[in-house]
Amino acid sequence: MKIELISTGTELLTGKANTNAAYIGKRLLDLGFELSAVIDISDRKNDLLYTLKGSFERSGAVILTGGLGPTFDDITVETVAEFLDIEMYKDETVLKDIQDFFKIRNISYVSNNNNRQANIIRGAKVLKNKFGTAPGQLLECKYKNRAITVFLLPGPPREMQPLWEEYAQPYFQKLVKGFRVNKVISVVGLGESLVEEKIRPVLDETLSPPLNDNVEFGILAHNAIITVKFSVIGDKKDFVDNTANDIMAKIENILKDNIFSHNNESLENAVGKLLKEKEKTLSIAESCTGGLISQKVTDIAGSSKYFKGSVVSYADSAKTDLLGVKKKTLEKYGAVSSQTAAEMANGALKIFDTDYALSVTGIAGPDGGSSEKPVGLVYIGIASKEKEKRKSKTMVKSKTQTFQYNFAGSRQDIRDRTANIALNILRKTIC
C-alpha cells in the first residue's frame, strides 16, 4: 500500500526541518511500510487542494500533519472536507474538551477560533488530543470508487507523536501481513564504502534467490557512524527469526568490534554503559569541538555516575593556565599537534582525577588552515590510569596515546565526526 505524508505550514518551506516526516517514516518502516512521498506545502487552500488530488489518486493512505489549530491559516479540516465533498459538524464532546482544556489552566475566555477545532468531518473518528486543543481525525472513505484512509494529525510534534502512538501505529500494525524482523547494527571506525565491501558476500548471498524476496538491506552513513539495517519478512515465524539471526551472526563475524550497538542506541550511550559496568570515570579537554563531546556524554541520563567534568580550552592561554600544557609545547609544535593533545589529556586526568581523559584539538574551519595544517586536521588524545605492581607496592601511572585524523566537510561535520571518533577511541580503550 502506498502511503503519502502531506505536511502543511509555510515555515516548512522557509528552513524549518520537518521532524514529523522523520518520525512517521521511522515508525512506518518499523512495521514494514515506507512513505512513498513526503510533501511540504504552504497554508494556502489552493495548494492543499492541488496536492490532495495527486496524493489521493496515487495512494491508499494519506497522512496530513498541521493546519488543525485555531488561527486563520489552519485550513486542513475544511479543505479536506471540501475536497471529498463531505460536510462537517460541530462535535459537542470535542467542544467541551476544548473548554475544559482552558478551564483547568485558569483561562476564562475561549475564542470562537478555538471552537473551530471542534469541527469534525462527517464519518471521521475523533482522535482525542491530550496535549492540545486540536483533535486528530481518522477518516476511511471512498475516492473515485477506491478505498482510502486519511489521518489528520496536529503539527506540533509533542501533540502529533502521542496521537500517532495511540491511534495511527496500531491502525497500520493491523495491516501487517505475515512476520517481520527488523535489525539494526551500528558501526564506527570504518567508512561506508569499506563496510559495504566487507559485508558484500553476505549481501550477495541474501539478496539472491531464494532469499531475495524475503530480505531487505540498507546502509546509512552520518558523521563517522554507519548504520546497517536489514529486515526479514515471511509467512513462518521460525523462518524469519532463523534467517535474521543467521545474517546477524555473519555480519558480526565480519565487522567484529567495530559494532557498538544492536538496538539503535547512540555511541555516547554505549560508552556510558561501558563506563558504568567497569566502574570507571571520565573527564574531557576540548578545543575545536567547543564542548560538543561533553554535551553528548551528559545528554545520557545518569552520566553523573561516571563523568566528572571537562575543560573547554579554546584559547592557548586556557590550555596552559587550566590544563597545564607547556608554553614550549605550543611554541614548538602548535596548539594543533599530537604533543598538545597528549598534554591536554594528561591535564584533564590530573585535574579531575579520573580513570580516563579524552582530549581534542584541531582546525574545524572554514578558516584557519594552512598547507601544513589544513582545515579538518584533528588530534585526539586519551590518557588512562594504569596500575603497576612493583615489589610490594602498587603504583599508578598514566598512559597516553594520540591519534591524527583529517576530516572533510563543513565546520559542524568536522566537529561531529571528531566527537564520534573520540568516543569510539574511548570505547575501544575501555574494552
C-alpha positions in Angstrom: 0.0 0.0 0.0 1.3 3.4 -0.9 1.3 5.9 1.9 1.9 9.6 1.5 2.5 12.4 4.0 1.4 15.9 3.5 2.7 18.5 6.0 1.2 21.9 5.9 3.0 25.0 7.1 4.7 27.9 5.3 7.5 27.6 7.9 8.5 24.2 6.4 9.3 26.0 3.2 11.5 28.6 4.8 14.1 26.5 6.6 12.3 24.7 9.4 13.0 20.9 9.5 10.1 18.6 9.1 10.7 16.4 12.1 7.3 14.8 11.8 8.3 13.3 8.5 11.4 11.6 10.1 9.3 10.4 13.0 6.4 9.0 10.9 8.8 7.5 8.3 10.7 5.6 11.0 7.6 4.3 12.8 6.1 3.1 9.5 9.4 1.4 8.5 9.4 -0.5 11.7 6.2 -2.1 10.5 7.5 -2.8 7.1 5.8 0.2 5.3 7.5 3.1 3.6 6.4 6.6 2.8 6.1 6.9 -1.0 6.1 10.7 -0.8 6.6 13.5 1.7 5.1 16.8 0.6 5.6 20.1 2.4 3.2 22.8 1.3 2.1 26.3 2.3 -1.0 27.2 4.3 -2.9 28.1 1.1 -6.1 26.4 0.3 -5.5 26.0 -3.5 -2.1 24.5 -2.8 -3.6 21.9 -0.5 -6.5 21.1 -2.9 -4.0 20.5 -5.7 -1.8 18.3 -3.5 -4.7 16.3 -2.2 -5.8 15.4 -5.7 -2.4 14.0 -6.6 -2.0 12.1 -3.3 -5.5 10.6 -3.3 -5.1 9.4 -6.8 -1.7 7.7 -6.1 -2.1 6.3 -2.6 -4.1 4.1 -0.3 -3.4 6.1 2.8 -2.8 9.9 3.1 -1.5 11.4 6.4 -1.7 15.1 6.9 0.1 16.9 9.7 -0.5 20.6 10.6 -3.3 23.0 9.9 -5.6 21.9 12.8 -5.0 25.0 15.0 -7.3 27.9 15.8 -5.8 30.6 13.5 -6.9 31.8 10.1 -4.2 29.8 8.2 -5.3 26.5 9.8 -7.4 25.2 7.0 -6.7 21.4 6.8 -10.1 20.1 8.1 -12.2 22.5 6.0 -10.1 21.8 2.8 -10.2 18.0 3.2 -13.9 18.1 3.8 -14.4 20.3 0.7 -12.2 18.1 -1.5 -14.1 15.0 -0.5 -17.4 16.8 -0.6 -18.3 15.7 2.9 -20.0 18.0 5.4 -18.6 19.0 8.8 -20.4 19.1 12.1 -19.7 20.6 15.5 -18.8 17.8 17.9 -20.1 18.8 21.4 -17.7 16.4 23.2 -14.7 17.9 21.5 -16.1 21.4 22.2 -16.3 20.5 25.9 -12.8 19.1 25.9 -11.5 22.4 24.4 -13.3 24.4 27.1 -12.1 22.1 29.8 -8.5 22.4 28.5 -8.6 26.2 29.1 -10.6 25.9 32.3 -8.0 23.8 34.1 -5.4 26.4 33.1 -7.5 29.2 34.6 -8.1 30.8 31.2 -11.7 32.0 31.2 -12.0 33.3 27.7 -12.2 30.9 24.8 -12.4 32.5 21.4 -14.6 31.3 18.5 -11.4 30.5 16.7 -10.6 27.8 19.3 -14.2 26.5 19.0 -13.4 25.9 15.2 -11.3 23.0 16.3 -14.5 21.1 17.2 -15.4 20.9 13.5 -15.3 17.3 12.5 -15.6 15.7 9.1 -18.8 13.6 9.0 -17.9 9.9 9.4 -14.4 10.6 10.8 -13.3 9.1 14.1 -12.2 11.7 16.6 -8.6 11.2 17.9 -8.5 12.8 21.3 -5.6 15.1 21.9 -4.4 15.1 25.5 -1.7 17.6 24.9 -3.5 20.3 23.0 -6.9 21.6 21.8 -6.8 20.3 18.2 -8.1 16.7 18.0 -6.9 14.4 15.3 -9.3 12.7 12.8 -9.3 9.3 11.1 -11.5 9.0 8.0 -12.0 5.8 6.0 -13.8 6.8 2.8 -14.1 6.3 -0.9 -12.3 8.3 -3.6 -13.2 7.5 -7.2 -14.7 4.2 -6.0 -11.4 3.3 -4.3 -11.0 2.8 -0.5 -8.6 5.4 1.1 -7.6 6.1 4.6 -7.0 9.7 5.8 -5.3 10.7 9.0 -5.4 14.3 10.1 -2.9 15.0 12.9 -1.7 18.1 14.7 1.6 19.7 13.5 3.4 20.2 16.8 5.5 17.0 17.5 4.6 17.0 21.2 0.9 16.6 20.1 1.4 14.6 17.0 3.6 11.8 18.4 1.2 10.7 21.2 -1.7 10.6 18.7 0.4 8.6 16.3 1.4 6.1 19.0 -2.2 5.7 20.3 -4.1 5.6 17.0 -2.1 5.5 13.8 0.6 3.0 14.8 -2.0 0.4 15.9 -4.0 1.0 12.8 -1.1 0.3 10.4 0.0 -2.6 12.7 -3.2 -4.4 11.9 -2.4 -4.2 8.2 0.9 -6.0 8.5 0.8 -9.5 6.9 3.0 -12.4 7.9 6.0 -11.9 10.1 8.8 -9.3 10.0 12.0 -8.8 11.9 14.0 -5.6 11.7 17.6 -5.5 12.8 19.9 -2.5 13.2 23.7 -2.7 13.5 25.6 0.5 14.4 29.2 0.6 13.3 32.0 3.1 13.9 35.6 3.3 12.8 35.1 2.2 9.2 33.9 4.1 6.2 30.6 3.5 4.5 32.2 2.0 1.3 34.5 -0.2 3.4 31.6 -1.5 5.5 29.7 -2.4 2.3 32.8 -4.0 0.8 33.3 -6.2 3.9 29.7 -7.4 4.1 29.3 -7.7 0.3 29.4 -11.5 0.4 26.5 -11.5 2.9 24.6 -9.1 0.8 25.1 -11.1 -2.4 24.0 -14.3 -0.6 20.9 -12.9 0.9 19.8 -10.7 -1.9 19.9 -13.6 -4.4 17.4 -16.4 -4.8 15.8 -18.0 -2.8 16.1 -15.2 -0.1 15.9 -12.1 -2.3 12.1 -11.8 -1.8 12.4 -12.1 2.0 15.3 -9.8 2.8 15.8 -6.0 2.5 19.1 -4.2 3.3 20.1 -0.6 3.8 23.3 1.2 4.7 23.3 4.8 6.1 26.3 7.0 7.0 26.3 10.0 9.2 29.4 11.6 10.7 31.5 8.5 11.1 28.6 6.4 12.3 27.5 3.7 9.8 24.1 2.1 10.3 23.4 -1.3 8.6 19.7 -2.1 8.6 18.1 -5.3 7.3 14.6 -6.7 7.5 13.4 -10.3 7.0 9.8 -11.0 6.1 8.0 -14.3 5.6 4.9 -16.3 6.4 6.6 -18.5 9.0 7.9 -17.0 12.2 10.7 -19.7 12.6 12.0 -18.9 9.1 12.0 -15.2 9.7 13.8 -15.5 13.1 16.4 -18.0 12.0 17.2 -16.1 8.8 17.6 -12.8 10.7 19.8 -14.5 13.3 22.0 -16.1 10.6 22.5 -12.8 8.8 23.3 -11.1 12.1 25.9 -13.7 13.1 27.6 -13.4 9.7 27.8 -9.6 9.8 29.1 -9.7 13.4 31.8 -12.1 12.5 33.0 -9.7 9.8 32.7 -6.3 11.5 33.6 -7.6 15.0 34.5 -4.8 17.5 33.6 -2.0 15.1 30.0 -2.8 16.1 28.9 -0.8 19.1 25.2 -1.3 19.2 22.4 -3.7 18.0 19.5 -1.7 19.2 20.0 1.7 17.6 21.4 3.3 20.7 23.8 6.2 20.4 27.6 5.9 20.7 27.6 8.0 23.8 25.0 5.8 25.4 27.1 2.7 24.6 30.2 4.3 26.0 28.3 5.3 29.1 27.1 1.7 29.7 30.7 0.5 29.5 32.0 3.1 32.0 29.2 2.1 34.4 29.9 -1.6 34.0 33.6 -1.2 34.5 33.0 1.4 37.3 35.4 3.9 35.6 35.3 7.7 35.4 35.8 10.1 32.6 36.9 13.7 32.0 37.4 15.7 28.8 39.5 18.5 27.5 38.1 20.1 24.3 39.3 22.7 21.9 37.9 22.6 18.4 34.7 20.8 19.4 33.8 23.5 21.9 32.1 21.3 24.5 30.3 19.0 22.0 31.7 15.8 23.4 30.8 16.8 26.9 27.3 17.6 25.7 26.9 14.2 24.1 28.1 12.5 27.3 25.9 14.4 29.6 22.9 14.0 27.3 22.7 10.5 28.8 20.7 10.2 32.0 22.8 9.0 34.9 26.1 10.2 33.3 27.0 11.9 36.6 28.0 8.5 37.9 31.0 8.3 35.5 31.5 11.8 34.1 33.4 14.2 36.4 33.8 17.3 34.2 35.5 19.0 31.3 37.6 22.0 30.3 36.8 23.8 27.0 40.2 25.3 26.4 39.7 27.2 23.2 42.4 29.8 23.6 46.1 28.8 24.1 46.1 30.6 27.4 43.3 28.3 28.6 45.4 25.3 27.6 48.3 26.5 29.6 46.6 28.0 32.6 43.9 25.4 33.1 45.3 22.2 31.7 49.0 22.7 32.3 50.0 22.5 28.6 53.6 23.7 28.4 54.2 27.0 26.6 57.2 25.4 25.0 55.0 22.7 23.5 52.7 25.3 22.0 55.6 27.4 20.7 57.4 24.4 19.1 54.5 22.2 17.9 51.5 24.5 17.9 48.0 24.1 19.5 47.0 21.6 16.8 49.5 18.8 17.4 49.8 15.4 18.9 52.0 16.8 21.7 49.4 19.4 22.7 46.6 16.8 22.6 48.7 14.5 24.9 49.3 17.2 27.4 45.7 18.3 27.4 44.5 14.7 28.1 47.1 14.4 30.9 46.0 17.7 32.3 42.3 16.7 32.5 43.3 13.3 34.0 45.1 15.1 36.8 42.5 17.9 37.4 39.5 15.6 37.7 41.4 12.5 39.0 39.5 10.2 36.5 40.4 6.8 35.1 40.2 8.1 31.5 40.6 11.6 29.9 39.8 12.5 26.3 41.3 15.5 24.5 40.7 17.0 21.1 42.4 19.8 19.3 42.1 20.7 15.6 41.0 23.1 12.8 37.3 22.9 12.2 37.3 25.7 9.6 36.2 27.1 7.4 39.2 29.4 8.0 42.5 28.9 9.9 44.0 26.1 7.8 47.4 26.1 6.1 49.3 23.8 3.7 51.0 22.1 6.7 47.8 22.1 8.9 44.7 22.1 6.7 41.1 22.5 7.7 39.9 19.2 9.1 43.2 18.2 10.8 42.4 16.9 14.2 44.4 15.3 17.0 42.6 13.2 19.6 44.3 12.2 22.8 43.4 9.7 25.5 45.1 9.3 28.9 44.3 6.5 31.3 45.4 5.3 34.6 47.2 2.0 34.8 48.2 0.1 37.9 51.6 -1.4 38.1 53.0 -3.7 40.8 56.5 -3.0 42.0 57.7 -5.4 44.7 55.2 -5.0 47.5 53.7 -1.7 46.2 51.1 -0.9 43.6 52.0 2.1 41.6 49.5 4.1 39.5 50.9 5.7 36.3 49.2 7.2 33.3 49.4 6.0 29.7 48.7 8.5 26.9 48.0 7.9 23.2 47.3 10.3 20.4 45.6 9.9 17.0 45.7 12.1 13.9 42.8 12.5 11.5 41.9 14.6 8.5 38.2 15.1 8.3 36.3 16.6 5.4 33.0 18.5 5.4 31.6 21.7 7.0 32.7 23.1 10.3 29.8 21.2 12.0 30.6 18.0 10.1 34.2 18.1 11.3 33.2 18.7 14.9 30.6 15.9 14.9 33.0 13.4 13.3 35.7 14.4 15.8 33.3 13.8 18.7 32.2 10.4 17.5 35.7 9.2 16.7 36.9 10.4 20.1 34.1 8.5 21.8 35.0 5.4 19.8 38.6 5.6 20.9 37.4 5.7 24.4 35.1 2.8 23.8 37.9 0.6 22.4 40.3 1.6 25.1 37.8 0.6 27.8 37.1 -2.7 26.1 
